[in-house]
Amino acid sequence: MQNVSSSPSVLLVLSGKSSSEIEIAQSLKNNKNLKLPDSNSVISIFLQSLKMDNKPCDDDEDSFRTEVYMNSLSTVRFGRFLIWSPLLSSTHNLVSQNFGDLPIGTVCVADVQFNGRGLSKNVWESPKGCLLFSFTLQMEDGRVVPLVQYVVSLAVTEAINDVCHANGLPYLDVKIKWPNDLYLYGLKVGGILCTSTYRSKKFNISAGVGLNVDNEKPTTCLNAVLRGLTSVAFQLKREEILAAFFNRFEILFDIFLNQGFQALEELYYKTWLHSGQRVVIQEKDEGQSVENVVTIQGLTSSGYLLAIGEDSHLYELHPDGNSGGYKQMHYKCYLSGGGLMCSPSHMRSNM
């Protein structure tokens, strides 16, 4: 049994792509700026030498290899400053708690995470074999902040296939289950969580990703599926996927900021599970519960599901917590100036 009077120790290893990021790492180490929500944790900070990829811990071959990651990274902003830990309560909590002291684009990676965060404050416990990371970004337009999770999801699916393509492997058909889950052949293999705070006229966003790369439990993982598709003895590595993610995300994020999510919608809809999906919603009509079948058309401008009923009424569907269903906002439609206009009737109900 653990001695509750002893303070838990947390090991953090800092590294950077260039001399400027390495200087930031040195400053954080010297000033002991980094903190965790658990004030009782004793944080030990080390600097990672890219010339010698050895870490101040046991020689675990499953540990994240910083040099492999940095050599595969080609970004200008994202992922260039890295915090690695062999065991951490939550990568998301670390980057959120220290947002102001970290350069934008910082990524925190953990080999094992025992108190990770999921949707609706769910706890995500993640063993070895998962790619577990959180990173920081900033945005000014709050109207499109909810859409950034879709850019992150899309970048993950694209990164996986970028790595497969680079190594001559068959593509893995990872799909996006709206709003923030990743599925492979009907089984969940990952998830995305984005949170934000508003300070100094900017939204500080912490984006977290969990992806089953080499752990077959509790569902399946990328490498298990890959082994069934090819006889090539190749294993996807967390470091390569993470670098490919930032290489791809930086491009997609720039398109998103400059052209809007509309410029990414075609690619997004090719990757998600919901085009043409028919779902049942419930409405209250004079005190009676009435079920209607609606067909998902895409996303609304605010990032919710846009569906159309058999009566041509439009519906905005919201995620319904953990039930797998949706909450819906019913839209009354009318003709105006030759076009179809919609306004909400403020009816909400559970599926």
URMOMO-V120014 format. One record per helix or strand of 2 or more residues. SS is the DSSP state (H for helix, E for strand). FROM is the first residue (numbers start at 1). LEN is the number of residues. If there is no record, write none. Layout:
ss:from:len
SS:FROM:LEN
SS:FROM:LEN
//
This chain:
ss:from:len
E:9:8
H:19:13
E:42:6
H:66:7
E:81:8
H:91:7
H:99:3
E:107:11
H:119:3
E:123:4
E:130:10
H:145:22
E:174:4
E:181:4
E:187:13
E:202:11
H:222:8
H:238:22
H:261:11
E:278:8
E:288:12
E:305:5
E:314:6
E:326:11
E:339:12
//
